């Protein structure tokens, strides 16, 4: 499984777990309810606030592994781009050299 997908799914799992816990705390009266009709939004925001630092600490290795893979992909893409650029430069140089050779041959023939 791709590291980014794995990291994303793990982060989503932590958020859902926090959402369930916060929902339980709010409805049991251990955590404050939102104002008026904002209770659902309050629960989601509170779950986000709680899950963010947990994800930051718990998923550090997964995040590092995913970022290493991204760096490797970027390095490979840069190398491929540079190789293509060099190939184009070589083709351009060869075409210019051929043009000079033809021009010289035409100049000698005149």
C-alpha positions as CSV (number, residue, x, y, z in Angstrom):
1,X,0.0,0.0,0.0
2,X,1.2,3.5,-0.8
3,X,2.7,5.2,2.2
4,X,0.6,8.4,1.7
5,X,-2.6,6.4,1.5
6,X,-1.6,4.4,4.6
7,X,-0.8,7.6,6.5
8,X,-4.1,9.2,5.4
9,X,-6.1,6.2,6.5
10,X,-4.3,6.0,9.8
11,X,-4.9,9.7,10.4
12,X,-8.6,9.3,9.5
13,X,-8.8,6.4,11.9
14,X,-7.5,8.5,14.7
15,X,-9.9,11.3,13.9
16,X,-12.9,8.9,13.8
17,X,-11.8,7.5,17.2
18,X,-11.6,10.9,18.6
19,X,-14.9,11.8,17.1
20,X,-16.6,8.8,18.9
21,X,-14.9,9.6,22.2
22,X,-15.8,13.4,22.0
23,X,-19.4,12.5,21.0
24,X,-19.6,10.2,24.0
25,X,-18.2,12.8,26.3
26,X,-20.6,15.5,25.1
27,X,-23.7,13.4,25.3
28,X,-22.8,12.0,28.7
29,X,-22.4,15.6,29.9
30,X,-18.6,15.4,30.7
31,X,-17.8,17.9,27.9
32,X,-19.7,21.1,27.2
33,X,-22.4,21.1,24.4
34,X,-22.3,23.5,21.6
35,X,-24.6,26.6,21.4
36,X,-28.0,26.0,20.0
37,X,-27.9,23.9,16.8
38,X,-24.1,23.9,16.6
39,X,-23.7,20.8,18.7
40,X,-22.7,18.6,15.7
41,X,-20.2,21.2,14.5
42,X,-18.8,21.5,18.0
43,X,-18.2,17.8,18.3
44,X,-16.4,17.7,14.9
45,X,-14.2,20.7,15.7
46,X,-13.4,19.4,19.1
47,X,-12.5,16.0,17.6
48,X,-10.2,17.8,15.1
49,X,-8.5,19.7,17.9
50,X,-7.9,16.5,19.9
51,X,-6.9,14.3,17.0
52,X,-4.3,16.7,15.5
53,X,-1.6,16.5,18.2
54,X,-2.3,12.8,18.7
55,X,-1.7,12.2,15.0
56,X,1.4,14.4,15.0
57,X,3.0,12.3,17.8
58,X,1.6,8.8,17.0
59,X,2.1,8.9,13.2
60,X,5.6,10.4,13.2
61,X,7.3,7.3,11.7
62,X,4.6,6.9,9.1
63,X,4.8,10.6,8.1
64,X,8.6,10.4,7.8
65,X,8.3,7.3,5.7
66,X,5.8,8.9,3.4
67,X,7.9,12.1,3.1
68,X,11.0,10.0,2.2
69,X,9.1,8.3,-0.6
70,X,7.9,11.7,-1.9
71,X,11.5,13.0,-1.8
72,X,12.6,9.9,-3.8
73,X,9.9,10.4,-6.3
74,X,10.8,14.1,-6.7
75,X,14.5,13.2,-7.1
76,X,13.7,10.6,-9.8
77,X,11.4,13.1,-11.6
78,X,14.2,15.7,-11.5
79,X,16.7,13.2,-12.8
80,X,14.3,12.2,-15.7
81,X,13.7,15.8,-16.5
82,X,17.5,16.5,-16.6
83,X,18.1,13.5,-18.7
84,X,15.4,14.6,-21.2
85,X,16.9,18.1,-21.2
86,X,20.4,16.7,-21.9
87,X,19.0,14.5,-24.7
88,X,17.3,17.5,-26.3
89,X,20.5,19.5,-26.0
90,X,22.5,16.7,-27.6
91,X,20.0,16.5,-30.5
92,X,20.1,20.2,-30.9
93,X,23.9,20.3,-30.9
94,X,23.9,17.4,-33.5
95,X,21.4,19.2,-35.7
96,X,23.5,22.5,-35.6
97,X,26.7,20.6,-36.4
98,X,25.0,18.9,-39.3
99,X,23.7,22.3,-40.5
100,X,27.2,23.8,-40.3
101,X,28.7,20.8,-42.2
102,X,26.1,21.2,-44.9
103,X,26.7,24.9,-45.1
104,X,30.5,24.3,-45.4
105,X,29.9,21.7,-48.1
106,X,27.7,24.1,-50.1
107,X,30.3,26.9,-49.6
108,X,33.0,24.7,-51.0
109,X,30.8,23.6,-53.9
110,X,30.2,27.3,-55.0
